[in-house]
């Protein structure tokens, strides 16, 4: 009988140990799920900020090109209006 009791006590200890491990794994899983959710939120915010910055850069580049293009046009108009048709000295 003593051997049977020892086996039952050992089985109970093993069961308790397994239950403790399962609880720890569940807690780890919950913590990791929360961290993943936080990371996903941060990732989405970064992606949104990246798109907004890209749009602003595209708009700024367009404005700069427009200004530079106007400057080139004004320069070409000045060259055409200098009174010299062929650009050569007589």
N, CA and C atoms as a LAMMPS dump frame, in Angstrom:
ITEM: TIMESTEP
0
ITEM: NUMBER OF ATOMS
270
ITEM: BOX BOUNDS ff ff ff
-5.0000000000000000e+02 5.0000000000000000e+02
-5.0000000000000000e+02 5.0000000000000000e+02
-5.0000000000000000e+02 5.0000000000000000e+02
ITEM: ATOMS id mol type element x y z
1 1 1 N 0.805 -1.19 0
2 1 2 C 0 0 0
3 1 3 C 0.849 1.254 0
4 2 1 N 1.91 1.218 0.688
5 2 2 C 2.809 2.357 0.792
6 2 3 C 3.364 2.729 -0.581
7 3 1 N 3.668 1.754 -1.385
8 3 2 C 4.188 2.011 -2.733
9 3 3 C 3.12 2.687 -3.578
10 4 1 N 1.882 2.267 -3.416
11 4 2 C 0.779 2.848 -4.171
12 4 3 C 0.584 4.308 -3.752
13 5 1 N 0.652 4.552 -2.453
14 5 2 C 0.527 5.937 -1.966
15 5 3 C 1.64 6.816 -2.503
16 6 1 N 2.831 6.29 -2.504
17 6 2 C 3.985 7.045 -3.025
18 6 3 C 3.775 7.381 -4.501
19 7 1 N 3.29 6.408 -5.242
20 7 2 C 3.04 6.642 -6.669
21 7 3 C 1.937 7.688 -6.857
22 8 1 N 0.888 7.611 -6.048
23 8 2 C -0.195 8.584 -6.15
24 8 3 C 0.284 9.984 -5.78
25 9 1 N 1.077 10.088 -4.74
26 9 2 C 1.622 11.395 -4.332
27 9 3 C 2.525 11.96 -5.417
28 10 1 N 3.332 11.099 -5.997
29 10 2 C 4.232 11.539 -7.074
30 10 3 C 3.416 11.984 -8.29
31 11 1 N 2.365 11.247 -8.603
32 11 2 C 1.499 11.61 -9.729
33 11 3 C 0.821 12.955 -9.458
34 12 1 N 0.389 13.18 -8.225
35 12 2 C -0.228 14.461 -7.861
36 12 3 C 0.772 15.602 -8.002
37 13 1 N 1.991 15.367 -7.56
38 13 2 C 3.031 16.404 -7.691
39 13 3 C 3.3 16.704 -9.157
40 14 1 N 3.404 15.653 -9.953
41 14 2 C 3.63 15.841 -11.393
42 14 3 C 2.476 16.611 -12.029
43 15 1 N 1.26 16.273 -11.626
44 15 2 C 0.09 16.969 -12.159
45 15 3 C 0.093 18.439 -11.759
46 16 1 N 0.43 18.706 -10.504
47 16 2 C 0.516 20.102 -10.035
48 16 3 C 1.602 20.867 -10.779
49 17 1 N 2.728 20.186 -10.984
50 17 2 C 3.828 20.825 -11.718
51 17 3 C 3.417 21.137 -13.15
52 18 1 N 2.725 20.206 -13.788
53 18 2 C 2.249 20.433 -15.155
54 18 3 C 1.232 21.575 -15.199
55 19 1 N 0.349 21.627 -14.217
56 19 2 C -0.645 22.704 -14.171
57 19 3 C 0.053 24.049 -14.012
58 20 1 N 1.094 24.092 -13.179
59 20 2 C 1.851 25.33 -12.987
60 20 3 C 2.535 25.742 -14.284
61 21 1 N 3.11 24.786 -14.968
62 21 2 C 3.779 25.082 -16.247
63 21 3 C 2.766 25.575 -17.282
64 22 1 N 1.597 24.95 -17.32
65 22 2 C 0.562 25.361 -18.276
66 22 3 C 0.111 26.784 -17.983
67 23 1 N -0.042 27.13 -16.71
68 23 2 C -0.423 28.494 -16.341
69 23 3 C 0.658 29.491 -16.755
70 24 1 N 1.923 29.105 -16.537
71 24 2 C 3.03 29.987 -16.929
72 24 3 C 3.046 30.181 -18.443
73 25 1 N 2.828 29.101 -19.178
74 25 2 C 2.787 29.208 -20.646
75 25 3 C 1.625 30.088 -21.1
76 26 1 N 0.477 29.961 -20.432
77 26 2 C -0.671 30.804 -20.765
78 26 3 C -0.376 32.274 -20.511
79 27 1 N 0.294 32.554 -19.395
80 27 2 C 0.659 33.938 -19.083
81 27 3 C 1.656 34.473 -20.11
82 28 1 N 2.639 33.647 -20.489
83 28 2 C 3.608 34.052 -21.514
84 28 3 C 2.91 34.323 -22.838
85 29 1 N 1.967 33.461 -23.196
86 29 2 C 1.235 33.628 -24.438
87 29 3 C 0.453 34.939 -24.437
88 30 1 N -0.182 35.246 -23.326
89 30 2 C -0.947 36.497 -23.23
90 30 3 C -0.025 37.71 -23.338
91 31 1 N 1.117 37.634 -22.657
92 31 2 C 2.071 38.742 -22.714
93 31 3 C 2.589 38.937 -24.133
94 32 1 N 2.929 37.835 -24.793
95 32 2 C 3.428 37.919 -26.168
96 32 3 C 2.359 38.443 -27.123
97 33 1 N 1.106 38.041 -26.918
98 33 2 C 0.016 38.534 -27.759
99 33 3 C -0.147 40.038 -27.576
100 34 1 N -0.042 40.522 -26.339
101 34 2 C -0.134 41.969 -26.085
102 34 3 C 1.021 42.717 -26.745
103 35 1 N 2.222 42.16 -26.645
104 35 2 C 3.381 42.801 -27.279
105 35 3 C 3.212 42.839 -28.796
106 36 1 N 2.705 41.759 -29.363
107 36 2 C 2.482 41.71 -30.811
108 36 3 C 1.446 42.746 -31.228
109 37 1 N 0.369 42.848 -30.472
110 37 2 C -0.652 43.852 -30.784
111 37 3 C -0.057 45.255 -30.758
112 38 1 N 0.755 45.537 -29.742
113 38 2 C 1.409 46.846 -29.649
114 38 3 C 2.335 47.098 -30.83
115 39 1 N 3.065 46.077 -31.219
116 39 2 C 3.974 46.21 -32.36
117 39 3 C 3.207 46.458 -33.656
118 40 1 N 2.071 45.797 -33.812
119 40 2 C 1.258 46.006 -35.009
120 40 3 C 0.725 47.434 -35.065
121 41 1 N 0.3 47.952 -33.919
122 41 2 C -0.19 49.334 -33.869
123 41 3 C 0.931 50.296 -34.253
124 42 1 N 2.122 50.093 -33.687
125 42 2 C 3.265 50.953 -34.016
126 42 3 C 3.612 50.857 -35.499
127 43 1 N 3.574 49.641 -36.029
128 43 2 C 3.889 49.432 -37.444
129 43 3 C 2.91 50.181 -38.342
130 44 1 N 1.632 50.11 -38.011
131 44 2 C 0.624 50.817 -38.815
132 44 3 C 0.814 52.321 -38.736
133 45 1 N 1.151 52.833 -37.556
134 45 2 C 1.397 54.27 -37.411
135 45 3 C 2.605 54.689 -38.245
136 46 1 N 3.657 53.88 -38.215
137 46 2 C 4.852 54.193 -39.007
138 46 3 C 4.548 54.152 -40.507
139 47 1 N 3.761 53.173 -40.94
140 47 2 C 3.401 53.09 -42.355
141 47 3 C 2.592 54.316 -42.779
142 48 1 N 1.658 54.738 -41.928
143 48 2 C 0.836 55.909 -42.237
144 48 3 C 1.716 57.162 -42.306
145 49 1 N 2.616 57.312 -41.343
146 49 2 C 3.521 58.463 -41.346
147 49 3 C 4.409 58.438 -42.586
148 50 1 N 4.872 57.263 -42.964
149 50 2 C 5.717 57.128 -44.148
150 50 3 C 4.963 57.576 -45.401
151 51 1 N 3.696 57.159 -45.533
152 51 2 C 2.891 57.581 -46.692
153 51 3 C 2.697 59.086 -46.704
154 52 1 N 2.396 59.67 -45.536
155 52 2 C 2.186 61.114 -45.463
156 52 3 C 3.458 61.874 -45.842
157 53 1 N 4.587 61.404 -45.357
158 53 2 C 5.86 62.059 -45.673
159 53 3 C 6.158 61.933 -47.163
160 54 1 N 5.899 60.756 -47.736
161 54 2 C 6.132 60.559 -49.168
162 54 3 C 5.258 61.503 -49.994
163 55 1 N 4.007 61.67 -49.585
164 55 2 C 3.113 62.586 -50.302
165 55 3 C 3.615 64.027 -50.194
166 56 1 N 4.067 64.425 -49.01
167 56 2 C 4.589 65.789 -48.836
168 56 3 C 5.85 66.007 -49.666
169 57 1 N 6.707 64.999 -49.688
170 57 2 C 7.933 65.117 -50.495
171 57 3 C 7.589 65.22 -51.981
172 58 1 N 6.647 64.418 -52.439
173 58 2 C 6.234 64.481 -53.844
174 58 3 C 5.695 65.872 -54.179
175 59 1 N 4.876 66.43 -53.279
176 59 2 C 4.322 67.77 -53.511
177 59 3 C 5.442 68.809 -53.535
178 60 1 N 6.383 68.702 -52.606
179 60 2 C 7.494 69.657 -52.557
180 60 3 C 8.361 69.549 -53.807
181 61 1 N 8.622 68.336 -54.234
182 61 2 C 9.423 68.136 -55.447
183 61 3 C 8.703 68.738 -56.653
184 62 1 N 7.4 68.542 -56.725
185 62 2 C 6.623 69.124 -57.824
186 62 3 C 6.696 70.634 -57.826
187 63 1 N 6.587 71.241 -56.643
188 63 2 C 6.668 72.704 -56.552
189 63 3 C 8.057 73.194 -56.94
190 64 1 N 9.077 72.506 -56.485
191 64 2 C 10.453 72.904 -56.831
192 64 3 C 10.671 72.794 -58.331
193 65 1 N 10.184 71.717 -58.926
194 65 2 C 10.331 71.551 -60.381
195 65 3 C 9.58 72.65 -61.122
196 66 1 N 8.398 73.007 -60.611
197 66 2 C 7.622 74.066 -61.253
198 66 3 C 8.378 75.391 -61.176
199 67 1 N 8.954 75.687 -60.02
200 67 2 C 9.712 76.936 -59.863
201 67 3 C 10.936 76.921 -60.765
202 68 1 N 11.633 75.8 -60.785
203 68 2 C 12.814 75.71 -61.654
204 68 3 C 12.419 75.797 -63.114
205 69 1 N 11.31 75.207 -63.467
206 69 2 C 10.821 75.279 -64.845
207 69 3 C 10.47 76.7 -65.227
208 70 1 N 9.855 77.464 -64.33
209 70 2 C 9.532 78.87 -64.591
210 70 3 C 10.809 79.673 -64.747
211 71 1 N 11.81 79.353 -63.941
212 71 2 C 13.089 80.045 -64.056
213 71 3 C 13.743 79.771 -65.394
214 72 1 N 13.657 78.535 -65.863
215 72 2 C 14.212 78.183 -67.174
216 72 3 C 13.454 78.895 -68.276
217 73 1 N 12.115 79.004 -68.128
218 73 2 C 11.304 79.676 -69.133
219 73 3 C 11.643 81.158 -69.176
220 74 1 N 11.793 81.792 -68.004
221 74 2 C 12.154 83.208 -67.95
222 74 3 C 13.527 83.425 -68.573
223 75 1 N 14.458 82.533 -68.319
224 75 2 C 15.804 82.637 -68.899
225 75 3 C 15.719 82.514 -70.414
226 76 1 N 14.909 81.589 -70.913
227 76 2 C 14.763 81.411 -72.357
228 76 3 C 14.108 82.643 -72.977
229 77 1 N 13.13 83.232 -72.29
230 77 2 C 12.478 84.45 -72.788
231 77 3 C 13.473 85.598 -72.84
232 78 1 N 14.335 85.707 -71.848
233 78 2 C 15.349 86.761 -71.834
234 78 3 C 16.328 86.561 -72.986
235 79 1 N 16.714 85.325 -73.243
236 79 2 C 17.645 85.046 -74.335
237 79 3 C 17.008 85.375 -75.68
238 80 1 N 15.714 85.117 -75.829
239 80 2 C 15.024 85.403 -77.083
240 80 3 C 14.818 86.898 -77.283
241 81 1 N 14.714 87.658 -76.216
242 81 2 C 14.41 89.079 -76.337
243 81 3 C 15.654 89.968 -76.314
244 82 1 N 16.828 89.42 -76.467
245 82 2 C 18.031 90.254 -76.428
246 82 3 C 18.295 90.942 -77.761
247 83 1 N 17.431 90.716 -78.75
248 83 2 C 17.539 91.431 -80.013
249 83 3 C 18.446 90.753 -81.005
250 84 1 N 19.069 89.696 -80.666
251 84 2 C 19.98 88.994 -81.553
252 84 3 C 19.294 87.728 -82.027
253 85 1 N 18.889 87.696 -83.314
254 85 2 C 18.089 86.598 -83.817
255 85 3 C 18.86 85.294 -83.912
256 86 1 N 20.112 85.35 -84.407
257 86 2 C 20.821 84.109 -84.64
258 86 3 C 21.842 83.809 -83.567
259 87 1 N 22.035 84.702 -82.632
260 87 2 C 22.959 84.475 -81.548
261 87 3 C 24.409 84.696 -81.925
262 88 1 N 24.689 85.175 -83.182
263 88 2 C 26.058 85.399 -83.595
264 88 3 C 26.33 86.886 -83.645
265 89 1 N 27.596 87.26 -83.436
266 89 2 C 28 88.647 -83.539
267 89 3 C 28.235 88.982 -85.006
268 90 1 N 27.884 90.264 -85.386
269 90 2 C 28.057 90.665 -86.777
270 90 3 C 29.335 91.386 -87
